[in-house]
Amino acid sequence: MKITFPLLGNSYFAAKAILDDLGIECIVPPMSSKSALIIGTKFSPEEICLPFKIILGNYIESIKMGADTIVLTGSCGPCRYGEYCELQMNIMKKLGYNVEFIVLDKPSSIGNKEFLRRINIISEKSSKTAKEKLTALLNGYKIINLIDAIEKKARLLAGYEINKGELKTLLNNCKSDSIKCNSSHEMLNVMNKYNKKINEVKLDKYKNPIKIQIIGEIYTILEPFANLYIEDKLMDLGVSTRKSLTPSWWFKDAVLSAIKLNSLNLRIASKEYLPYYIGGHGRECIGEALMAYKEGFSGAVQIFPMGCMPEIVSKSILPSIARDKNFPIMTLVVDEMTGESGYDTRIEAFVDLLERRNGNVQYGN
């Protein structure tokens, strides 16, 4: 068994570490790129969303590297993601790829017995003891929490750094060195080393940087290629950013959803404008915008793929929040035809607007 999976933010670090510890060969897809998008677009339904196309490209690139099994999470509700696995299985079959799909839906959706059966398909391929398997899972959980925490810290502190670009370099080096590791213990050591380095970065605590909350559809805000590396671009502009939807958040949310205690803060925050779940992470998008406003952020940027139904609903509500709270919100819709130059211009103009509101730039300069 040679396992691959779709890229989704930092989740691939935990996936690789767990599979390495289990002694199962792991094929990490090449980072999402124009190549993956071209491949995925060629074989995808014309009007399907951008994440589907990139993920399909990830699969095909991984299969060419030797992968024979694809593991992905499932979904339910009015979002196309819930149909990804079935559509992708059919496409792969038509293309002649003989690969096995293991779809890890929530136990609440498929039942505990079926969920454990699917997990066991992977587990039985490992010769490790039950204790070693449990340790691998626990270390994987530590890794996803740690790398998300490191990234969150680096992105937020970017607006305060004295040596511009230092945090971005440390974050990128942390990721490149971590993925080269061959065990969870080694990966944790590398991440802890970089976490310490980030804590030692010199900051100007008297700065008053622009702070932007990144909100929207989870895939496009997590995958740098899908959002045209917006967080890196904002770091280069000296802006502090934050995104609440991360792989570690997703895992906790999925576990707590069984007892309906998931995302209480976001649910409470969104109640005024959107008290119901509408599929995807539309309700979370509204809650994040309102929480960012209450926490003194300068503004928010919503990013979602063309045709994303939950985010289209959120987009129709956000102007009311922007008007009622005097809180600037910009929406960016992405697909395979998005031009980077126009995209960059909109980001720079939005940052300039926030700078002027923040008093960091004087009109006429």
Secondary structure, DSSP 8 states (H G I E B T S, - for coil): -EEE----TTHHHHHHHHHHHHT-EE-------HHHHHHHHHHS-TTS-HHHHHHHHHHHHHHHTT--EEEEE---SSSGGGGHHHHHHHHHHHHT---EEEEE--HHHH-HHHHHHHHHHHHTT--S-HHHHHHHHHHHHHHHHHHHHHHHHHHHHTTTBSSTTHHHHHHHHHHHHHTT-SSHHHHHHHHHHHHHHHHTS-B-TT----EEEEEE-HHHHH-TTTTTTHHHHHHHTT-EEEES--HHHHHHHHHHGGGT-TTHHHHHHHTTT--S--STTHHHHHHHHHHHHHTT-SEEEEEEETT-HHHHHHHHHHHHHHHHHT--EEEEEE-TT--HHHHHHHHHHHHHHHHHHHTSS-TT-
